[in-house]
Amino acid sequence: MKINCIAVDDEPLALDIIKAYCAKVPFLNLLGTFSNAIDTLEYLRHNSVDLMFLDIQMEELTGIQLLNSLKSKPLVIFTTAYDQYAIQGFDLDVLDYLLKPIPFERFVKSANKALEQMQKEKTIVSEKKERPPTSNTNTFFFVKTETRIEKVNASEVLYVEGMGDYWRIVTKTRRIMTLMNAKGIEEILHEPGFCRVHKSFFVAVDKIEFVERKQIKIGEILIPISDTYSKNFFDLIEKHKMM
């Protein structure tokens, strides 16, 4: 992975040092250097960057003012000779804070932090694209009880439990008993928002509070995960994990 970056500092020597440091770090691609905030803003209007090494005390606009004026902010590493700005840097959610004169080993540590952050963000974006929906695309379905046909909102279902010849559909407010075989239940709950975890249980994935020791916690109940359905369930959970 390459990190496209720029450096902003009104001291030519400071820019030369950052330029030399970037050349030594293989994953840093320095696109340009700027001696003032105005030129930087103009550049960022037409170009996107991943990372900005930014001095704080500059004429016309400070680094903090520049950062506050950006609608879309890249990762930012402050470079300054004054440590009193550290708290402001924290409030602005900058990635790191380098004090001049900047030792190369400290610069590398900061660059690695940027790389780790970008890799993490890339993983999250990739997983979001691959992640199946967690709720039924069918917003409701109908089931037959002993006395009537009931409408059930799919988004309200917590789990479905087999009870002999019946299946009990459990929501936060209702317990609906229906005379239906497992195949019929599977046809109703065929969307990725539901998963069979046991011969007697189907669960709504987005209602799971936690999974521990092959048991699922939903509401007030612990639901067992049987060996037969374990792999399919944990494969599905893996697709929903975030780094």
C-alpha positions in Angstrom: 0.0 0.0 0.0 1.2 3.5 -0.9 0.3 6.5 1.1 0.0 9.7 -1.0 1.1 12.6 1.2 2.0 16.3 1.2 4.1 18.4 3.6 3.2 22.0 4.6 5.7 24.2 6.4 6.9 27.8 6.1 10.5 26.7 6.9 12.4 25.5 3.8 14.8 23.4 6.0 11.8 21.6 7.7 10.4 20.8 4.3 13.7 19.5 3.1 14.0 17.2 6.1 10.5 15.8 5.6 11.2 15.3 1.9 14.4 13.4 2.7 12.6 11.3 5.4 9.7 10.4 3.0 12.2 9.3 0.4 13.6 6.7 2.9 10.2 5.2 3.7 9.0 2.9 0.9 5.3 3.3 1.4 5.3 7.1 1.5 4.7 8.9 -1.8 5.3 12.6 -1.4 3.1 14.4 -3.9 4.3 17.9 -3.1 5.5 20.4 -0.5 3.9 23.8 0.3 5.2 26.8 2.2 1.8 28.3 3.2 -1.8 27.3 3.9 -3.3 29.2 0.9 -1.4 27.2 -1.7 -2.2 24.1 0.2 -5.9 24.7 0.1 -5.8 25.4 -3.6 -4.0 22.1 -4.2 -6.5 20.2 -2.0 -9.4 21.7 -4.0 -8.3 19.7 -7.0 -6.4 16.8 -5.5 -7.0 14.2 -2.8 -4.3 13.0 -0.5 -4.1 10.3 2.2 -1.8 12.1 4.7 -0.6 15.6 5.4 2.4 16.6 7.5 1.3 19.9 8.7 3.2 22.7 10.5 1.1 24.7 13.0 2.6 28.2 13.2 2.5 29.8 9.7 1.7 33.2 8.4 -1.7 34.1 7.0 -3.3 30.9 8.1 -2.0 28.5 10.8 -2.0 24.8 10.4 -5.0 24.5 12.8 -7.0 27.1 10.8 -6.2 25.3 7.6 -7.3 22.0 9.1 -10.6 23.5 10.4 -11.3 24.9 6.9 -11.3 21.5 5.2 -14.6 19.7 4.7 -12.8 16.4 3.8 -9.8 15.9 6.0 -6.9 13.5 5.2 -4.9 11.9 8.0 -2.9 14.6 9.7 0.5 14.6 11.5 1.3 17.9 13.1 5.0 19.0 12.9 5.9 21.8 15.2 8.5 23.2 17.5 5.9 24.0 20.2 4.4 21.4 22.4 1.6 23.6 23.8 -0.5 22.6 20.7 -0.6 18.9 21.7 -4.0 19.2 23.4 -5.5 21.0 20.4 -4.1 18.3 18.1 -5.9 15.7 20.2 -9.1 17.6 20.0 -8.8 17.9 16.2 -8.3 14.1 16.0 -4.9 14.3 14.3 -3.0 11.1 13.9 0.2 12.1 15.6 2.2 15.1 16.9 5.9 15.4 16.0 8.1 17.9 17.8 11.0 19.5 15.9 13.8 18.7 15.4 12.2 15.4 14.3 14.3 12.3 14.8 14.1 9.9 11.8 13.1 7.0 14.0 10.2 9.0 15.5 9.1 10.0 11.9 9.1 6.3 10.9 7.0 5.4 13.9 4.5 8.1 12.9 4.4 6.9 9.3 3.8 3.3 10.4 0.8 4.6 12.5 -0.6 6.2 9.3 -0.1 2.9 7.4 -1.9 0.9 10.1 -4.8 3.3 10.1 -5.2 3.2 6.3 -5.0 -0.6 6.3 -7.7 -0.7 9.0 -10.0 1.7 7.1 -9.5 -0.3 3.9 -10.4 -3.5 5.6 -13.6 -1.9 7.1 -14.7 -0.6 3.7 -14.0 -3.9 2.0 -16.0 -5.8 4.6 -18.9 -3.4 4.3 -19.1 -4.1 0.6 -19.0 -7.9 1.1 -21.3 -7.9 4.2 -24.8 -9.3 3.6 -27.8 -7.5 5.0 -28.5 -8.3 8.6 -32.3 -8.0 8.3 -34.9 -9.7 6.2 -35.6 -8.1 2.8 -39.1 -9.5 3.3 -40.5 -7.0 5.8 -43.2 -9.4 7.0 -44.7 -12.8 6.6 -47.8 -14.7 7.6 -48.0 -17.9 9.7 -51.0 -20.0 10.6 -51.8 -20.6 14.3 -54.6 -22.8 15.7 -57.3 -20.2 15.3 -56.1 -17.6 12.7 -53.4 -16.4 10.3 -51.0 -13.9 11.9 -48.8 -11.3 10.3 -45.2 -11.2 11.7 -42.8 -8.3 11.0 -39.5 -9.9 10.2 -37.5 -7.1 11.8 -39.2 -7.9 15.2 -38.3 -11.6 15.3 -35.6 -12.5 17.9 -35.5 -16.2 17.4 -37.7 -19.2 16.4 -37.7 -22.3 18.6 -38.9 -25.8 17.7 -41.3 -27.3 20.3 -42.4 -30.8 19.2 -44.7 -30.4 16.3 -44.9 -26.7 16.7 -42.5 -23.8 16.2 -42.6 -20.8 18.5 -41.8 -17.4 16.9 -40.5 -15.0 19.6 -40.5 -11.3 19.4 -40.1 -8.7 22.2 -43.8 -8.6 22.6 -45.3 -11.8 21.3 -45.0 -15.6 21.3 -46.6 -17.1 18.3 -47.1 -20.9 18.1 -47.5 -22.3 14.6 -47.9 -25.8 13.3 -45.2 -26.0 10.7 -42.3 -28.3 9.8 -38.6 -27.2 9.7 -38.7 -26.9 6.0 -41.6 -24.5 6.1 -39.7 -22.4 8.7 -36.6 -22.4 6.6 -38.6 -21.1 3.6 -39.9 -18.2 5.6 -36.5 -17.4 7.2 -34.4 -17.9 4.0 -32.9 -14.4 4.0 -29.3 -13.8 5.4 -30.8 -12.0 8.4 -31.7 -15.3 9.9 -29.5 -18.4 10.5 -30.2 -21.9 11.8 -27.9 -22.7 14.7 -29.6 -25.9 16.1 -32.2 -28.4 15.0 -34.6 -26.5 17.2 -33.5 -22.9 16.8 -33.3 -20.2 14.1 -31.9 -16.8 15.2 -32.1 -13.3 13.9 -28.4 -12.3 13.4 -28.9 -8.7 14.2 -30.5 -9.5 17.6 -27.5 -11.4 18.9 -26.0 -9.8 22.0 -23.0 -12.0 22.2 -21.6 -15.5 21.5 -19.8 -17.4 24.1 -18.8 -21.1 24.4 -21.1 -22.2 21.6 -24.0 -20.4 23.0 -25.9 -17.3 21.7 -27.3 -14.7 24.0 -30.5 -13.1 22.7 -32.8 -11.3 25.2 -33.1 -13.5 28.3 -32.2 -16.8 26.6 -29.0 -18.7 25.8 -29.4 -20.6 22.6 -27.1 -23.6 21.9 -25.1 -23.9 18.7 -24.9 -27.5 17.5 -22.0 -29.0 15.7 -24.2 -29.6 12.6 -24.8 -25.8 12.1 -21.7 -24.5 13.8 -19.6 -23.9 10.6 -22.3 -22.1 8.7 -23.1 -19.9 11.7 -19.5 -18.9 12.4 -18.8 -18.3 8.7 -21.7 -15.8 8.7 -20.5 -14.2 11.9 -17.0 -13.8 10.4 -18.5 -11.7 7.5 -20.0 -9.3 10.1 -16.8 -8.8 12.1 -15.1 -5.4 12.1 -11.4 -4.9 12.7 
